[in-house]
Amino acid sequence: MRSIGPRTKTGLIFAIPIVIGIAVAGIWYWNYTRSPQYSLWVTVKAIKQHDITTFEKYADVDGLISRFMDQIMEQTTRNADQATSVWGQIGAALAKGFVGMIKPRMVENAKEQIERYIENGEFENAEKASQGQPPSIPIREVYGNIAGGKNGFKGVQYVKKEGKIAYVGLGFYREDYDKTLVLDLKMRDKGDYRQIAEISNFPDLMKQVNELEAESIIHQIRGWESVVGHKHGRFAETDTVWENSNHLMATERQHD
């Protein structure tokens, strides 16, 4: 049996750690490419590169819009249940039925808006293309209510995994409210990648935006009241000085 020479032993000593390192790196990369963070990165990259095929692979556009409409209808149902008058219940029920009838076309129009945005990179072009069509989801307004500007993205806030489902929180800073809003994305396991399936907290997020908007308006009104009250106080002081001056002048005339 041939013995291993010193050079061979030295080579093995250096080679084994390298092989282990490469194996560990390979396993890490394999896991990373199947992570929600990597799939989100690929999705954003597809948007920037106007790659509609890759975008639709990593984002279930039809399912996203359909479930968004379902959330709206669920909110309408809750409003109908909470209505106190008969006419209020009838109106809410009719609204729900109307949304249900036009839902397929609204989903299609919203999908067209998103596709044109991916292709052109601007919501304005997508909106112009949808003019004259049946009512659709105002994608630009929905995006603006959450993102609040181009530089508002604050990265991934959390990742929660429940079996083959992952929930990823994306933070968006709203400077006008001085608040970071978190968009909760539901992502399903597709084997070698993750696919965005739903915005799971959209109704709660819109409720939070409405509350922040109301607080902002109240704050502005209080600011105006403070300014008006301050000016009114100054006017009152000026009137008092003017009245005192007139009284002094009248007294002097009497003495003359």
C-alpha positions in Angstrom: 0.0 0.0 0.0 1.4 3.4 -1.1 1.8 6.0 1.6 0.6 9.6 1.2 3.5 11.9 0.8 4.0 15.2 2.7 2.9 17.3 -0.3 -0.2 15.3 -0.7 -1.1 15.7 3.0 -0.5 19.4 2.8 -2.7 19.7 -0.3 -5.5 17.8 1.5 -5.2 20.0 4.5 -5.9 23.1 2.3 -8.4 21.4 0.0 -10.8 20.0 2.6 -11.7 23.4 4.1 -12.1 24.9 0.6 -14.4 22.0 -0.4 -16.5 22.4 2.8 -16.6 26.2 2.3 -17.9 25.7 -1.3 -20.5 23.2 -0.1 -21.7 25.5 2.6 -21.9 28.4 0.2 -23.8 26.3 -2.3 -26.3 25.2 0.3 -26.8 28.8 1.5 -27.3 30.1 -2.0 -29.7 27.2 -2.8 -31.8 28.2 0.3 -31.5 31.9 -0.4 -32.9 31.6 -4.0 -36.0 29.9 -2.5 -36.5 32.6 0.1 -39.2 35.2 0.1 -36.6 38.0 0.1 -34.9 36.6 -3.1 -38.3 36.3 -4.9 -39.1 39.9 -3.9 -35.8 41.0 -5.3 -36.4 39.2 -8.6 -39.9 40.8 -8.8 -38.6 44.3 -8.3 -35.8 43.6 -10.8 -38.5 42.5 -13.3 -40.4 45.8 -12.8 -37.3 47.8 -13.4 -36.3 45.8 -16.5 -40.0 45.9 -17.8 -39.9 42.1 -17.8 -43.7 41.2 -17.7 -43.1 37.5 -18.1 -40.9 37.2 -15.0 -43.1 39.6 -13.1 -46.2 37.4 -13.7 -44.2 34.3 -12.6 -43.3 35.8 -9.2 -46.6 37.7 -8.7 -50.0 36.1 -9.2 -51.6 39.2 -10.8 -55.0 37.7 -11.4 -55.2 36.2 -7.9 -53.9 39.5 -6.3 -56.6 41.6 -8.0 -59.4 39.1 -7.5 -58.6 38.7 -3.8 -58.4 42.5 -3.5 -61.9 42.7 -4.9 -63.1 40.1 -2.5 -61.8 42.1 0.4 -63.8 45.1 -0.9 -66.9 43.0 -1.1 -66.3 41.6 2.4 -66.2 45.1 3.7 -69.4 45.9 1.8 -71.0 42.9 3.5 -70.0 44.1 6.9 -71.5 47.5 6.1 -74.7 45.8 5.1 -74.8 43.9 8.4 -74.1 47.1 10.4 -76.8 49.1 8.6 -79.6 50.1 10.9 -82.3 51.1 8.4 -83.9 48.9 5.9 -83.0 51.2 3.1 -79.4 51.2 4.3 -79.3 47.4 4.2 -80.9 47.4 0.7 -78.4 49.9 -0.6 -75.4 48.0 0.8 -76.7 44.7 -0.7 -77.3 46.3 -4.1 -73.8 47.8 -4.0 -72.4 44.3 -3.2 -74.4 42.8 -6.1 -73.2 45.5 -8.5 -69.6 44.9 -7.6 -70.1 41.2 -8.0 -71.5 41.7 -11.6 -68.7 44.0 -12.8 -65.9 42.2 -10.9 -64.5 40.2 -13.9 -64.2 43.3 -16.0 -62.7 45.3 -13.2 -60.1 42.6 -12.6 -59.2 42.6 -16.3 -58.9 46.4 -16.4 -56.7 46.5 -13.3 -54.5 43.8 -14.8 -54.1 45.8 -18.0 -53.1 48.8 -15.9 -50.4 46.8 -14.1 -49.1 45.2 -17.3 -48.8 48.6 -19.0 -47.1 50.0 -16.0 -44.5 47.2 -16.1 -44.1 47.8 -19.8 -43.9 51.6 -19.7 -42.8 52.3 -16.2 -45.5 55.0 -15.6 -48.9 54.8 -14.1 -50.0 57.8 -16.2 -49.7 55.8 -19.4 -51.6 52.9 -17.9 -54.4 55.2 -16.8 -54.7 56.8 -20.2 -55.0 53.4 -21.8 -57.9 52.5 -19.5 -59.9 55.6 -20.1 -63.3 55.0 -21.7 -63.4 51.5 -20.2 -65.8 50.2 -17.4 -64.9 51.2 -13.8 -61.7 49.7 -12.6 -59.4 49.8 -9.5 -57.4 53.1 -9.4 -54.0 51.4 -9.2 -52.1 54.7 -9.0 -54.2 55.9 -6.1 -53.9 52.6 -4.3 -50.1 52.7 -4.7 -49.9 56.3 -3.7 -51.9 55.8 -0.5 -49.4 53.1 0.6 -46.0 54.2 -0.8 -46.5 58.0 -0.5 -43.5 58.8 -2.8 -40.6 57.3 -4.6 -38.2 57.3 -1.7 -40.6 55.9 0.9 -39.6 52.2 0.8 -38.0 51.1 4.1 -37.2 47.5 3.3 -38.4 44.2 4.7 -39.8 44.6 8.2 -40.3 41.0 9.0 -40.7 37.5 7.5 -43.1 34.9 9.1 -43.4 31.4 7.8 -46.4 29.1 8.3 -45.8 25.9 6.5 -45.6 26.6 2.8 -47.0 30.2 3.3 -44.8 33.1 4.1 -45.9 36.6 5.3 -43.5 39.4 4.4 -43.9 42.9 5.8 -42.7 45.8 3.6 -42.3 49.1 5.2 -43.2 52.4 3.5 -42.5 55.7 5.2 -45.2 58.4 4.8 -43.5 61.7 5.4 -46.8 63.6 5.4 -47.9 61.5 8.4 -44.4 60.8 9.8 -45.4 57.2 10.0 -44.1 53.9 8.5 -46.9 51.8 7.0 -46.4 48.0 6.7 -47.8 46.2 3.7 -48.2 42.5 4.5 -47.6 40.2 1.5 -48.8 36.6 1.5 -46.4 34.5 -0.5 -46.9 30.8 -1.5 -44.2 28.2 -1.9 -43.9 27.2 -5.6 -41.1 24.8 -5.2 -38.0 26.6 -6.3 -39.3 30.1 -5.7 -42.0 32.1 -3.8 -44.9 33.8 -5.5 -46.8 36.9 -4.2 -50.4 35.7 -3.8 -52.2 38.4 -1.7 -52.0 41.7 0.2 -53.4 40.2 3.4 -53.8 43.4 5.4 -55.1 45.8 2.8 -58.4 46.7 4.5 -56.7 47.4 7.8 -54.0 49.3 6.0 -56.5 51.6 4.3 -58.3 52.1 7.6 -55.0 53.2 9.1 -54.4 55.6 6.2 -57.9 57.1 6.6 -57.3 57.5 10.4 -54.0 59.2 9.8 -55.5 61.5 7.2 -58.3 62.4 9.6 -55.7 63.2 12.3 -53.7 65.3 9.8 -56.8 67.3 9.0 -57.7 67.8 12.6 -54.1 69.0 13.3 -54.3 71.5 10.5 -57.7 72.8 11.7 -56.3 73.3 15.2 -53.3 75.1 13.7 -55.6 77.4 11.8 -57.6 78.0 14.9 -54.5 78.9 16.9 -53.3 81.3 14.2 -56.8 83.0 13.9 -57.0 83.2 17.7 -53.6 84.8 17.9 -54.5 87.4 15.3 -57.8 88.0 17.0 -56.0 88.7 20.2 -53.7 91.1 18.5 -56.6 92.9 16.9 -58.3 93.1 20.3 -55.2 94.7 21.8 -55.0 97.2 19.0 -58.6 98.1 19.4 -58.0 98.7 23.2 -55.0 101.0 22.5 -57.0 102.9 19.9 -60.0 103.4 22.2 -57.6 104.6 25.0 -56.0 107.1 22.7 -59.4 108.4 21.6 -60.5 108.8 25.2 -57.3 110.7 26.1 -57.7 113.0 23.2 -61.3 113.7 24.1 -60.3 114.5 27.7 -57.6 116.9 26.6 -60.2 118.8 24.4 -62.5 119.2 27.4 -59.6 120.7 29.4 -58.9 123.1 26.6 
